[in-house]
Each structure stands twice: as C-alpha cells, then as structure tokens.
Amino acid sequence: MVTTTTRKTARTMRRFGFGTMLAASLAMAGGSIAQTAPDAAPQDSGPQPSSVDRGGNLNLPSNPEIFGKVDPNVRKPTAIVNGTVITGTDVDQRLAFLLAARDMKLSEQEMAQYRLLVIRQLIDETLQIQEAKTADVKISLEEVNKSYDSIVRSNFGKSTADMRTYLRSVGSSERSFKRQVEAELSWNRYLRRKVDISVGDEEVQAIIDKLKKQQGTTEYHVREIYLSAGGDRSQEVFAQEQQIMASIQKREKGEDSFGYYAGAMSEASTRSTGGDLGWLNENQLAQLPPALVEAIRNMQPEHLAGPIEVPGGFSIIYLVDTRKVGVADPLDSRLTLKQLSVRFPDGISQAQADARVTEFAKLSKTIRGCGEVAKVASALGAEVVDNDSVRIRDLPPALRDIMAKLSVGESTPPFGSAKDGIRSLVLCGRDEASGSTVPGVEQVRGQMENARTNLRANQLLRDLRRDAIIEYR
C-alpha cells in the first residue's frame, strides 16, 4: 500500500519537472488549451473613438499622437535588474553558445533580434535567482556543478574538460552555462516551497470518466512556437520563423531543437514546457485557431508546418504523433530483435561496397529464426547486438512499416550507408500493444497538479517582471 506521504512526494517530483511534461495534463484534464496567440486586432477603417479598447482594459486611443522620437533600431546591449548587472559579456557568451549549438548564420538585423531574446532570457533568470534568494532558497556550488556535469554528459556527450574547451572555442564559457543551471535549480526549489496545489478525488474521477467516454476518438500530440507580429513586422517575423524551421530540420539525431527554440523564443504560454501542448482531443483541437486545426489534421507525425498565420502573429507546429484513445496501436508493440552489422573499412570503393551488400543480402535471406543468426554472422564477419524491448514507434520511419509486417524469425532487407556500414534486423519476438490507454488515478492527479503548478509559476514570473526595476544601458 502506498502511503499518503509517498504519494505526495511522488507528485511533487512530477510537478516540478522530474516526470511527465507539464503541458500534457491539459489534454488529460480536458480543460481549455493555453492561448497560442492574442486576438487579432480589427483592421483600421479610419478614425475611431477611444472607446474601442485594443489594449485590454487600458482604454487606448485608436490614433495616438507620439511626442518625441523612438528609434526602434537602437538596441540597449546590457541591463541592471534590481541592482544586478547583466553585462555585455553575459549576453555575448549566451548568444555565442546559442548560435554555435544551432549552427546559425545570422544577418546583422537578425543578430540584433537574437540579442534582445537573450537579454530577456537573462533578465528572467536573474529575477528567478533573486526571488529564490529572497525566500532564503540556497543552491550550493556543489549542486550547480553536479547538475551541470550531468547535463553535459547526457545532452552533449562530453566530459567536463571537453565541454570547457568547446565553450571557449565558440566564445562562451562554463560560467554562462552554469548561471542558467543555477536559475533553473533555484526556481524549481522556490516553487516546491511556495506552490502547494492539490487536486480532489472527485476532480480526478471526473477526468477519468471523461477519458473513458472518449475511447476510440483521435488525439493529436502537438508542439508549437508562436511569435507575435504586430504592426508592420509580419514579413520580418515570417522570415524569422522560416529560419527557425530550417535550423530545426538540420537537428542532430536525438536533439530537441524544437524544444530549445520554443523555450528561448516562443511567446506562447507553452514556452516553459518546450512548446508542448500535450495530447489534444477533438474538442481541445477545435479551440485552436482554424489555420492550425487545418494544418494539424493534414499533417503526418514527426513533421513540421509553418509559418502559419494566426491572430496576432505566426506559429510553427510539430505533430509528434496521433493515437486512438483506448485502442491498441500496433506501433506500441515491443519487439525482441537481433541486429547484424558489418562496418565498411575506410577508403572502400563503390564496387567493393556493392559486393559486400550483395553478399550480406544473400546470406541474411537464409536466416530462419534467431537461432541461425550466429552462424550467418560468422560467415559474414558481422557483429550481433541483442535488444529485448524496442517499440516499433521508436524505430526510424523507414523501418516501422517493414517491422510491423515481419513475422517472427524473418529479417529486414539490408540497410545502412557507406559511413555506417550495412545492417539487418531479425525479429525474434513480438509483444502486442495493450488496448487500454486510460491513465490511473495517481497519474491523472499528478498531471492535473503539474498543469496548475505550471500556470502558477508563469503567474509568479509575470509578477516579478512587472515589479522589477530594470535599467537598460
């Protein structure tokens, strides 16, 4: 039996980024989707009275007279946030790392825009660290270093020494990177102390009942990046999103470029969750702007679409996947596989490579079950690797259809490249996917708490921005 204390601890860990994505709970809860764009302003049709309020409750005049001159091309390079200085070096090093990590080549105008985005990010980090210290939240240097080392190993595949060399080579530094780590650790610990949100049993059961009624309907897992384009900035923002899409499409295997750009640049409330809107049912999908709905319905999973004009700006969307609620998806079947692989030596000619491929294909066709893999591997001089639990969904798209149709004991056609050599997968077993996808009570409770905590965290940061004293230099 799980104790109340254990359940609370588990929910707290999930709530503050140690488990399910926060935005996914929006789909589970069946509530309203986070607004992706401000309402479109009506088109001007001549002078209008000041009672037409386009600024919320600000009651702004339609055609204000501007006293004085503002040059939008003048960019302040540094800032002082409640007495804490953000230096030009801070901005340069963070920007240098962003550009190097994404292999981005920017024009002078684009560079100025990215500098502004970096300054805003540094201001938010400064406010988070300051607020945490005010609440007597302390993050030790040891904690920062430990988290930094873990991120470097898992996300960049480098040792600390190699990462230090890399950062210096691109014009950044460990100090800049660790500052971002400190801000995240401080803010998460501050939220654990200050935000206490619970969800009642009746609320949870209502969500589960609703999910059961939705079984068999289609859900869409969607991510977004939204940039506003007020005034005459439409072409500029459109071009900016095109460049973002180009950078995302060049991403390395396993790299979440979409999440990076969503977190750094998106102006939607989902920026804190890497642009993740979670799983959207048909009712939730209908709450999005019509242009997004049309694009999502016509997309294939793992594809981008955009820039899409929406009220107030432009969006990029990424369809992660689709599913039928409560219906077994063959792509979730788990496979037991053996992989045969032969690497090509450096400098191999095309004729030699073709000969090896022909030999590999011929012998691999003789395999009749995984018991013969070792014999064929010996004849080919191939390496054999076992994997006992691979979802079809996690395989490269080109292999999914093939593996879904294979019978146990059969092998795929040879595949590979001159760089990676040639491979074949042999299917040793298949565990069919389960048909029920309705989550349990604790999973739903945790996801609902995640969503409410995320909303509260955004409100807190917004209040900090509003009350801050910021001097640009």
C-alpha positions in Angstrom: 0.0 0.0 0.0 1.3 3.4 -0.9 1.3 5.9 2.0 0.0 9.4 1.7 3.5 10.8 2.3 4.9 8.7 -0.5 2.2 9.8 -3.0 2.7 13.4 -2.1 6.5 13.1 -2.6 6.0 11.4 -6.0 3.5 14.1 -7.1 5.9 16.8 -6.0 8.7 15.3 -8.1 6.4 15.1 -11.1 5.1 18.6 -10.6 8.5 20.2 -10.7 9.9 18.7 -13.9 11.1 15.3 -12.8 8.4 13.4 -14.7 5.6 13.9 -17.2 5.6 17.1 -19.3 3.5 19.7 -17.6 1.6 20.7 -20.7 0.4 17.1 -21.3 -2.0 17.4 -18.4 -4.0 20.0 -20.3 -5.1 17.3 -22.7 -5.7 14.8 -19.9 -7.8 17.3 -17.9 -9.9 18.1 -20.9 -9.7 21.8 -20.0 -9.1 24.8 -22.2 -5.9 24.9 -24.2 -3.4 27.6 -23.4 -3.9 30.5 -25.7 -1.5 30.4 -28.5 -1.9 33.9 -29.8 -3.6 37.1 -28.8 -6.8 38.0 -30.5 -6.4 39.7 -33.8 -6.8 43.5 -33.8 -9.5 44.8 -36.1 -8.4 46.4 -39.3 -8.4 50.2 -39.3 -11.1 51.8 -41.3 -10.5 55.5 -40.5 -10.6 57.3 -37.2 -12.3 55.5 -34.3 -13.3 56.7 -30.9 -11.1 55.9 -27.9 -13.8 53.6 -26.5 -12.6 50.9 -28.9 -10.2 49.3 -26.5 -7.5 47.2 -28.2 -5.3 47.2 -25.1 -7.4 45.1 -22.8 -8.7 47.5 -20.1 -6.1 50.2 -20.9 -8.6 52.2 -23.0 -6.0 53.2 -25.5 -6.9 55.8 -28.2 -7.1 54.5 -31.8 -4.7 57.1 -33.3 -2.4 58.4 -30.6 0.0 61.2 -31.3 3.6 60.3 -30.4 5.5 63.0 -28.6 9.2 62.6 -29.1 11.2 60.2 -31.2 11.8 56.5 -30.6 14.3 54.7 -32.9 13.4 51.0 -32.9 16.8 50.2 -34.4 18.6 51.3 -31.2 19.3 48.3 -29.0 20.5 48.6 -25.5 23.2 45.9 -25.0 23.1 45.4 -21.2 20.7 45.8 -18.3 20.6 46.2 -14.5 17.9 44.2 -12.9 17.0 45.2 -9.3 20.7 46.2 -8.9 22.1 43.1 -10.5 24.2 43.8 -13.6 23.8 41.8 -16.8 27.0 42.6 -18.7 27.7 42.7 -22.4 29.9 39.6 -21.8 27.0 37.7 -20.3 24.9 38.5 -23.4 27.7 37.7 -25.8 28.6 34.4 -24.3 25.0 33.2 -24.1 24.4 34.3 -27.7 27.6 32.7 -28.9 26.6 29.3 -27.4 23.1 29.6 -28.9 24.5 30.3 -32.4 27.2 27.6 -32.2 24.9 24.9 -30.9 22.4 25.5 -33.7 24.9 26.3 -36.4 23.1 29.5 -37.2 24.4 32.2 -39.6 22.6 35.5 -39.0 22.4 38.8 -40.7 23.2 42.0 -38.7 19.5 42.7 -38.2 18.8 39.1 -37.1 21.7 39.2 -34.7 20.2 42.2 -33.1 16.9 40.4 -32.6 18.5 37.4 -31.1 20.5 39.6 -28.7 17.2 41.0 -27.5 15.8 37.5 -26.9 19.0 36.5 -25.0 18.7 39.7 -22.8 15.1 38.8 -22.0 16.1 35.3 -21.0 18.9 36.6 -18.8 16.5 39.0 -17.2 14.1 36.2 -16.3 16.9 34.1 -14.9 18.1 37.0 -12.8 14.6 37.6 -11.4 14.2 33.9 -10.6 17.5 33.7 -8.8 16.8 36.9 -6.9 13.3 35.8 -5.8 14.7 32.4 -4.7 17.3 34.1 -2.5 14.7 36.5 -1.0 12.8 33.3 0.1 16.1 32.0 1.6 16.4 29.3 -1.1 20.1 28.4 -1.3 21.7 26.5 -4.1 25.2 25.4 -3.3 28.1 25.5 -5.8 28.3 21.7 -5.5 24.7 21.3 -6.6 25.2 23.5 -9.6 28.4 21.7 -10.6 26.7 18.3 -10.2 23.7 19.3 -12.3 26.0 20.9 -14.9 28.1 17.8 -15.2 25.0 15.6 -15.6 23.6 17.9 -18.4 27.0 17.9 -20.2 27.2 14.1 -20.2 23.6 13.3 -21.1 22.9 16.2 -23.6 26.2 16.8 -25.2 28.1 13.5 -24.7 31.2 15.4 -23.5 33.4 15.3 -20.4 33.5 18.4 -18.3 37.0 19.2 -19.7 35.9 18.8 -23.3 32.9 20.9 -22.7 35.0 23.7 -21.2 37.2 23.6 -24.3 34.2 23.6 -26.6 32.5 26.6 -24.9 35.7 28.6 -25.1 36.2 27.8 -28.7 32.8 29.2 -29.6 33.1 32.3 -27.5 31.1 31.2 -24.5 32.1 29.9 -21.0 31.2 27.5 -18.2 30.2 30.4 -16.1 27.5 31.4 -18.6 26.2 27.9 -18.8 26.2 27.3 -15.0 24.3 30.6 -14.5 21.4 29.1 -16.4 21.7 25.9 -14.4 21.6 27.8 -11.1 18.5 29.8 -12.3 16.6 26.6 -13.0 17.6 24.9 -9.8 16.7 28.0 -7.8 13.3 28.4 -9.4 12.3 24.8 -9.1 13.2 24.7 -5.4 11.4 28.0 -4.8 8.3 26.6 -6.5 8.4 23.5 -4.3 8.3 25.7 -1.2 5.8 28.3 -2.4 3.4 26.5 -4.6 1.1 23.9 -2.9 -1.6 22.7 -5.2 -3.8 19.7 -4.6 -6.5 18.0 -6.7 -9.5 16.4 -5.1 -10.6 12.8 -5.7 -13.9 13.9 -7.4 -12.0 16.1 -9.9 -9.7 13.2 -10.8 -12.6 10.7 -11.2 -14.4 13.2 -13.4 -11.4 13.3 -15.7 -11.1 9.5 -15.8 -14.8 9.2 -16.6 -14.5 11.7 -19.4 -11.5 9.9 -20.9 -13.4 6.6 -20.9 -16.2 8.2 -22.9 -13.6 9.5 -25.4 -12.2 6.0 -26.2 -11.9 5.4 -29.9 -11.5 9.0 -30.8 -8.3 10.5 -32.3 -5.9 12.6 -30.2 -3.0 14.7 -31.6 0.3 15.3 -29.7 1.3 18.8 -30.8 4.1 21.3 -30.1 4.1 25.0 -31.0 6.3 28.0 -31.4 4.4 31.3 -31.6 5.9 34.8 -32.4 3.8 37.9 -32.4 3.8 40.1 -35.4 2.1 43.4 -34.6 2.3 46.5 -36.7 4.4 46.1 -39.8 6.5 43.2 -38.6 4.7 40.5 -40.5 7.4 39.9 -43.1 10.2 40.1 -40.5 8.6 37.5 -38.2 7.6 35.3 -41.1 11.3 35.2 -42.2 12.4 34.6 -38.7 10.2 31.6 -38.3 11.4 30.3 -41.6 14.9 30.4 -40.3 13.9 28.7 -37.1 12.3 25.9 -39.1 15.4 25.5 -41.2 17.5 25.2 -38.1 15.2 22.6 -36.5 15.2 20.5 -39.6 19.0 20.3 -39.5 18.9 18.9 -36.0 21.2 16.1 -35.0 19.7 12.7 -34.0 18.1 12.9 -30.6 18.5 16.7 -30.3 15.4 18.5 -29.3 15.9 21.7 -31.3 12.2 22.4 -31.3 12.1 22.4 -27.5 15.1 24.7 -27.4 13.6 27.3 -29.7 10.2 27.1 -28.1 11.8 27.7 -24.7 14.1 30.5 -25.8 11.9 32.3 -28.3 8.2 31.4 -28.3 5.8 33.9 -26.9 3.1 31.3 -26.1 2.5 30.2 -22.5 3.8 26.8 -23.5 7.4 28.1 -23.8 8.1 26.7 -20.3 7.3 23.2 -21.5 9.3 23.3 -24.7 6.2 24.3 -26.7 4.3 21.1 -25.7 0.5 21.3 -26.0 0.3 17.7 -25.0 -2.3 15.3 -26.4 -5.3 17.2 -27.8 -8.7 15.6 -28.3 -11.1 16.8 -30.9 -12.8 19.3 -28.6 -9.5 20.8 -27.5 -8.2 20.9 -31.0 -11.2 22.9 -32.0 -10.2 25.7 -29.6 -7.0 26.4 -31.6 -7.0 28.9 -34.4 -8.7 27.4 -37.5 -5.5 27.6 -39.6 -3.7 25.5 -37.0 -6.5 23.0 -36.8 -6.5 22.5 -40.6 -2.7 22.1 -40.7 -2.7 19.5 -37.8 -5.4 17.4 -39.4 -3.5 17.2 -42.7 0.0 16.6 -41.2 1.9 13.3 -40.8 3.5 12.6 -37.4 7.1 13.9 -37.0 6.6 16.7 -39.4 6.8 20.5 -39.1 4.3 23.0 -40.6 4.6 26.8 -40.8 4.9 29.6 -40.6 1.2 29.6 -40.2 -0.6 33.0 -39.8 -2.8 33.1 -36.7 -4.4 36.0 -34.9 -1.6 38.3 -33.8 1.3 36.6 -35.4 2.7 33.3 -36.8 3.1 29.8 -35.5 5.3 26.8 -36.2 3.7 23.5 -35.2 5.2 20.0 -34.9 2.9 17.0 -34.9 4.7 14.5 -32.6 2.1 11.7 -33.0 -1.5 10.7 -33.2 -3.4 7.9 -31.4 -6.8 6.4 -30.9 -7.9 6.7 -27.2 -8.2 3.3 -25.6 -7.4 1.5 -28.9 -4.3 -0.6 -29.2 -1.7 1.0 -31.5 0.4 -1.6 -33.4 3.3 0.9 -33.3 3.4 0.4 -29.5 4.2 -3.3 -29.9 7.5 -4.2 -28.3 10.0 -6.3 -30.3 12.8 -8.6 -29.4 15.5 -8.1 -32.0 18.9 -9.2 -33.1 20.9 -6.8 -35.3 23.6 -8.0 -37.7 26.0 -5.2 -38.7 29.1 -5.1 -40.9 31.2 -1.9 -41.0 33.0 -0.9 -44.2 36.7 -0.2 -43.9 37.9 3.4 -44.7 38.6 4.0 -48.4 36.4 1.2 -49.6 35.5 1.6 -53.3 31.9 1.7 -54.5 32.4 -1.6 -56.3 33.7 -3.3 -53.2 30.8 -1.9 -51.1 28.3 -3.1 -53.6 29.8 -6.6 -53.5 29.6 -6.7 -49.6 26.0 -5.5 -49.8 25.1 -8.3 -52.3 26.8 -10.9 -50.1 25.1 -9.6 -47.0 21.7 -9.6 -48.6 22.1 -13.1 -49.9 23.2 -14.7 -46.6 20.7 -12.7 -44.5 17.8 -14.1 -46.6 18.8 -17.6 -45.4 18.1 -16.8 -41.8 15.2 -18.9 -40.5 14.8 -17.8 -36.9 17.1 -16.1 -34.4 18.8 -19.4 -33.7 20.6 -19.1 -37.1 21.8 -15.5 -36.6 25.2 -16.5 -35.0 26.0 -18.9 -37.9 25.2 -16.2 -40.6 27.1 -13.6 -38.6 30.2 -15.8 -38.5 30.0 -16.3 -42.3 29.7 -12.5 -42.8 32.2 -11.4 -40.2 29.3 -9.4 -38.7 28.7 -8.1 -35.2 25.5 -9.2 -33.4 23.6 -6.9 -30.9 20.6 -8.0 -29.0 17.7 -5.8 -27.8 14.8 -7.3 -25.9 12.3 -4.3 -25.8 12.1 -2.0 -28.8 8.9 -0.3 -29.6 8.1 -0.1 -33.3 7.3 3.5 -32.8 10.8 4.2 -31.7 12.4 2.8 -34.9 13.4 5.1 -37.8 10.3 5.8 -40.0 11.7 3.8 -43.0 11.9 0.6 -40.8 8.5 0.9 -39.0 6.3 -0.4 -41.8 8.8 -3.2 -42.5 8.9 -4.4 -38.9 5.1 -4.1 -38.5 4.7 -6.7 -41.3 7.5 -9.1 -40.4 6.8 -12.5 -38.8 8.9 -13.9 -36.0 12.1 -15.3 -37.5 12.2 -13.0 -40.5 14.8 -10.3 -41.2 14.6 -6.9 -42.8 16.3 -6.1 -46.1 19.8 -4.8 -45.7 20.0 -1.1 -44.9 22.8 1.4 -44.0 25.3 3.7 -45.6 28.9 3.9 -46.7 29.7 5.7 -43.4 27.8 3.3 -41.0 28.1 0.1 -42.9 25.3 -2.4 -43.6 22.8 -3.8 -41.2 19.8 -6.1 -40.9 17.3 -6.7 -38.1 16.0 -10.1 -37.3 12.6 -10.4 -35.4 12.9 -12.8 -32.5 9.6 -12.0 -30.7 6.7 -9.5 -30.5 4.6 -8.4 -27.5 1.5 -6.8 -28.9 0.4 -3.4 -27.6 -2.1 -3.2 -24.8 -5.5 -1.7 -25.8 -6.2 0.5 -22.7 -4.6 3.9 -22.5 -6.8 5.4 -19.8 -4.4 6.5 -17.0 -4.7 5.6 -13.4 -5.9 7.9 -10.6 -2.4 9.0 -9.4 -1.2 9.6 -13.0 -4.2 11.9 -13.7 -3.8 13.6 -10.3 -0.1 14.3 -11.0 -0.8 15.7 -14.4 -3.5 18.0 -13.2 -1.3 19.3 -10.4 1.5 19.8 -13.0 -0.7 21.9 -15.1 -1.9 24.1 -12.2 1.6 24.4 -10.9 2.9 25.5 -14.3 0.2 28.1 -14.5 1.1 29.4 -11.1 4.8 29.5 -11.9 4.1 31.6 -15.1 2.0 34.0 -13.0 4.8 34.4 -10.4 7.4 35.2 -13.1 5.0 37.6 -14.7 4.6 39.4 -11.4 8.3 39.5 -10.9 8.8 41.1 -14.3 6.0 43.7 -13.6 7.6 44.8 -10.3 11.2 44.7 -11.3 13.3 47.8 -11.7 15.3 47.4 -14.9 17.7 49.9 -16.3 19.0 49.3 -19.9 22.4 50.7 -20.7 
